[in-house]
Structure formats: C-alpha cells, structure tokens
Amino acid sequence: MYQTCLGDVYSCIGDETLAFETIPNIDTTYCSNHCQFGQNFKLDEDTIVSSFEMLVSIQNPGDSSKRTEIRLMKGTPPLNGVTPTAEEWSRDNLIATIFNSATDSLRGGDCRTWASFPLTPAIRLDAGTYTISLQMVDDDGYYKAACDMHDAGGNIVWFQKPDTDLADWKYSIPWSESSGWGSKTELQRILALKVNSGSSCNSVGK
C-alpha cells in the first residue's frame, strides 16, 4: 500500500476512466528523456484518483542504502529561483508516495509500455494543480532530485516528448542543486503521464 498523509481515501470496484493525460496519442517510435524534477497536471473537478500511469524505466538505485520514490504533491514548484529547495518544497507539499523502491517490486519498463501505479485505497483530490516527481532519499536526510539524482545513480528514467504549447500551464519542471528551479521554457518537454479516476467508490476514511 502506498503512503499518504492527506486526503479522504476510497475503495473503488468499478472500471477506471481517464481523468487527465499530458500527451494524447504519444508517438513512441522515438524515445526521448531528460532528468527533470517532475511534471505538473491539473484536475478540473474534484476527482477520486485510483491510479497513475507513466512511461518510465525503473532500476535499483546504484547505492543500495538509498531508495528511489515517486511522489504526488500539491501545486507546482516556483519558476526560477533557488528557494525553496526541491527537498523543502517536496516535504512541505507532499500528499502521497506512490512508489518506493525499498518496498515496491516494479522494475524495468520502457518508452512504449505504460507502467501503472495503483492507489489502494484511492484518494480524493480537489480540483487544482498537482505535481508528480522523482527523487532518491534515505532515512538519514539524504535527498537528490532531477539530474542530481541521476548523477548519483537514482536509475529512474521518465520518458517525454517536445512541448508544443509553451503558453499553457503544463510543463516539465527543471531543478538542479547548483542553479535551482529552471524556467518554464528551459527544457521545453512534457513527461508522459496519465491520471485515472475510479468508479463505484466508497469512503473508507482518511
């Protein structure tokens, strides 16, 4: 079961429906990737989210004392600037950890096969903007994200395509320890993400 710290949770037994996708009809004949902090997404109405899907490749971290995580967070990090840091922003806006390499067995994957990350129980998210991000951590305060994570052997690759609409709110999020948050147009990429909504759902509390 994933870890969550916020939101009403539900048991859903019906079929899922697509609530959001960053890249409709993605062309997977050519694989492209870069080491961004994450990808934002928007829900136009309150939604019971039952799973996420991503085009990712996951391997064990290069350092066995570390773990890689995929996190769901409220909002979108600031554009430009060095504060708050990725670690601070991730901590302060965390909703749920939807993948943890220390406890979840999923490995492998590529740019042509959608990997599913089910939320059991499903979680109710208010209408608004959210971020899915990747990081490498341990229990002693270690934290790396984006290219810093990859350079340290984080071993999660999230596939992408060029961003064809630089005027909208949707973008992949650059971060580095040396220069902070990048600009919206710095990488001009969109990461492959789907958000699914459950049906026939009953509340099971918080």
LINFEN-V225144 format. One record per residue. N is the residue number from 1. PHI is phi in degrees with one decimal (999 if undefined). D_FIRST is the distance of its C-alpha to the first C-alpha in Angstrom with 1 decimal. Layout:
N;PHI;D_FIRST
N;PHI;D_FIRST
This chain:
1;999;0.0
2;-71.3;3.8
3;-103.3;6.6
4;-132.7;9.3
5;-124.5;12.8
6;-158.4;14.7
7;105.9;15.2
8;-71.6;15.2
9;-118.4;12.2
10;-139.6;13.0
11;-100.9;12.6
12;-119.0;14.5
13;-119.0;16.5
14;-90.7;19.1
15;-70.9;19.7
16;-82.8;18.5
17;-126.0;21.3
18;-75.6;21.8
19;-97.1;21.9
20;-164.5;22.8
21;-146.3;23.8
22;-78.7;25.5
23;-130.8;27.6
24;-62.9;28.9
25;53.8;30.2
26;-60.0;29.6
27;-85.2;32.2
28;-102.4;30.5
29;-72.4;33.9
30;-129.9;33.8
31;-96.0;30.8
32;-131.9;30.8
33;-152.1;28.6
34;-152.2;28.9
35;-100.2;26.9
36;-81.9;26.1
37;-66.4;23.9
38;173.7;22.2
39;-135.9;22.9
40;-89.7;23.4
41;-149.3;23.0
42;-129.0;24.3
43;-108.0;23.5
44;-80.6;26.7
45;-148.5;25.4
46;-57.1;22.6
47;-138.8;19.8
48;-87.6;16.6
49;-87.8;14.6
50;-106.6;12.4
51;-167.0;12.2
52;-117.2;14.2
53;-128.7;16.4
54;-142.5;18.4
55;-90.6;21.2
56;-137.5;20.1
57;-123.1;20.8
58;-121.1;18.5
59;-126.7;20.0
60;-64.4;19.5
61;-57.9;20.9
62;-62.5;24.5
63;-105.3;24.1
64;-67.5;21.8
65;-82.4;21.5
66;-105.7;19.8
67;-133.6;16.4
68;-100.2;16.1
69;-132.8;13.7
70;-112.3;13.6
71;-118.8;13.7
72;-103.5;14.5
73;-134.9;17.5
74;-78.8;20.1
75;83.7;23.5
76;-133.0;25.2
77;-59.5;26.6
78;-67.5;30.4
79;-84.3;32.8
80;62.3;34.9
81;84.5;35.4
82;-115.8;33.7
83;-127.6;32.2
84;-67.9;29.6
85;-70.8;28.2
86;-59.1;25.1
87;-62.5;23.4
88;-65.4;24.7
89;-64.9;23.9
90;-61.8;20.3
91;-64.6;19.9
92;-75.8;21.8
93;-117.4;20.1
94;-65.4;16.4
95;-105.0;14.2
96;-156.5;10.8
97;-98.4;9.8
98;-96.1;8.5
99;-148.4;9.4
100;-139.8;10.2
101;-65.7;12.7
102;-76.5;12.6
103;-123.1;9.2
104;-101.3;9.0
105;-88.9;12.0
106;-58.4;13.3
107;-141.1;16.9
108;85.7;20.1
109;105.1;20.8
110;-154.8;23.9
111;-84.9;25.6
112;-118.9;26.1
113;-127.1;22.8
114;-73.3;20.0
115;-90.4;16.6
116;-101.3;13.8
117;-123.1;10.6
118;-70.2;9.0
119;-104.9;7.5
120;-125.1;6.0
121;-79.1;7.8
122;-68.6;10.5
123;-126.1;12.2
124;-87.4;16.0
125;-114.1;17.9
126;-68.0;21.6
127;-55.4;24.2
128;152.1;24.7
129;-105.3;24.0
130;-136.5;20.9
131;-134.2;20.2
132;-104.5;17.7
133;-140.3;18.6
134;-114.6;18.3
135;-156.3;18.9
136;-119.5;19.4
137;-141.3;18.9
138;-143.9;19.0
139;-86.0;19.0
140;-108.6;22.8
141;98.4;23.1
142;-68.7;23.4
143;-152.3;22.7
144;-138.4;23.8
145;-142.7;23.4
146;56.0;25.3
147;-65.3;28.2
148;-62.2;28.1
149;-66.3;24.6
150;-64.5;26.1
151;-63.0;29.2
152;-91.4;27.2
153;90.1;25.4
154;-66.6;22.1
155;61.6;22.3
156;-120.7;20.3
157;-114.5;22.8
158;-113.0;22.3
159;-81.2;25.2
160;-153.2;27.5
161;-146.8;30.8
162;-60.7;33.7
163;-84.9;33.4
164;-90.8;36.3
165;-132.6;36.2
166;-80.7;36.5
167;-93.9;37.6
168;-91.3;34.4
169;-83.0;31.4
170;-92.5;29.1
171;-165.1;29.0
172;-77.3;27.2
173;-115.9;27.2
174;-82.0;29.3
175;-150.1;28.9
176;-148.6;30.6
177;-64.7;31.3
178;-81.3;35.0
179;-124.7;35.5
180;81.6;32.6
181;-76.6;31.5
182;-86.0;33.4
183;-86.3;35.0
184;-58.9;33.7
185;-99.5;36.1
186;-62.1;35.7
187;-99.0;33.6
188;52.3;34.2
189;-132.7;31.0
190;-123.1;28.2
191;-89.5;24.8
192;-77.0;23.5
193;-143.7;20.7
194;-125.0;19.8
195;-119.4;18.0
196;-111.8;17.3
197;-107.3;17.6
198;-83.4;16.5
199;-135.5;19.2
200;51.4;19.9
201;-104.5;17.3
202;-124.8;17.5
203;-65.2;16.5
204;-121.8;14.3
205;103.9;15.2
206;-116.0;14.1
